[in-house]
Amino acid sequence: MSALRRELDCLLKNEKASEVGHEQVIAKLDEGSRLYQILVLKTTLTIPYTSVFMRLDCGYWSDAAEKRLRHSLQMK
């Protein structure tokens, strides 16, 4: 296992990771962009044939946090 993979495993220890082919990633980006805006961040890291994609779900955002945000937006 490469040093990069070990470091990513350590950083994302509570997240489920999977290996997906390039075509599948592009298809998922295309599908997601129909409903959501997609943000792509690129780095200067150059390791041949290596890409890391992260998909954020709502698991990081609680119902209470959502209500607070919506309430604060209504007040403005």
C-alpha positions as CSV (number, residue, x, y, z in Angstrom):
1,M,0.0,0.0,0.0
2,S,1.4,3.4,-0.9
3,A,2.2,6.1,1.6
4,L,-0.6,8.3,0.1
5,R,-3.1,5.5,0.5
6,R,-2.1,4.9,4.1
7,E,-2.3,8.6,4.9
8,L,-5.8,8.9,3.2
9,D,-7.0,5.8,5.1
10,C,-5.8,7.4,8.4
11,L,-7.4,10.8,7.6
12,L,-10.7,9.2,6.4
13,K,-10.8,6.4,9.0
14,N,-14.5,6.8,9.6
15,E,-15.5,7.0,6.0
16,K,-16.2,4.2,3.6
17,A,-13.8,4.2,0.6
18,S,-14.1,2.3,-2.6
19,E,-12.2,2.0,-5.8
20,V,-14.1,3.1,-8.9
21,G,-13.1,3.2,-12.6
22,H,-12.6,6.6,-14.3
23,E,-15.7,6.1,-16.5
24,Q,-17.9,5.4,-13.5
25,V,-16.6,8.6,-11.8
26,I,-17.4,10.7,-14.8
27,A,-20.8,9.1,-15.0
28,K,-21.5,9.9,-11.3
29,L,-20.3,13.5,-11.8
30,D,-22.6,13.8,-14.8
31,E,-25.6,12.4,-13.0
32,G,-25.0,14.6,-9.9
33,S,-24.6,17.7,-11.9
34,R,-28.2,17.4,-13.1
35,L,-29.4,18.1,-9.6
36,Y,-26.5,19.9,-7.9
37,Q,-23.6,22.2,-8.6
38,I,-20.3,20.3,-8.7
39,L,-17.2,21.7,-7.2
40,V,-13.9,20.3,-8.5
41,L,-10.7,21.2,-6.6
42,K,-7.3,20.4,-8.2
43,T,-4.0,20.3,-6.6
44,T,-0.4,20.4,-7.8
45,L,0.2,16.9,-6.5
46,T,1.4,14.8,-9.4
47,I,1.2,11.0,-8.9
48,P,0.6,9.3,-12.2
49,Y,-2.7,7.5,-12.5
50,T,-4.0,8.7,-9.2
51,S,-7.1,10.6,-8.4
52,V,-9.1,11.0,-5.2
53,F,-12.7,11.9,-5.3
54,M,-14.9,12.7,-2.3
55,R,-18.7,12.8,-2.3
56,L,-20.2,14.6,0.6
57,D,-23.6,13.5,1.8
58,C,-25.8,15.1,4.4
59,G,-24.4,13.0,7.2
60,Y,-22.2,15.9,8.4
61,W,-25.2,18.3,8.7
62,S,-27.8,17.7,11.4
63,D,-31.5,18.6,11.3
64,A,-30.9,21.2,14.1
65,A,-28.1,22.8,12.1
66,E,-30.3,22.9,9.0
67,K,-33.1,24.7,10.9
68,R,-30.6,27.2,12.4
69,L,-29.3,28.0,9.0
70,R,-32.7,28.4,7.4
71,H,-33.9,30.6,10.3
72,S,-30.9,32.9,10.0
73,L,-31.4,33.2,6.2
74,Q,-35.1,34.2,6.8
75,M,-34.0,37.0,9.2
76,K,-31.8,38.7,6.6
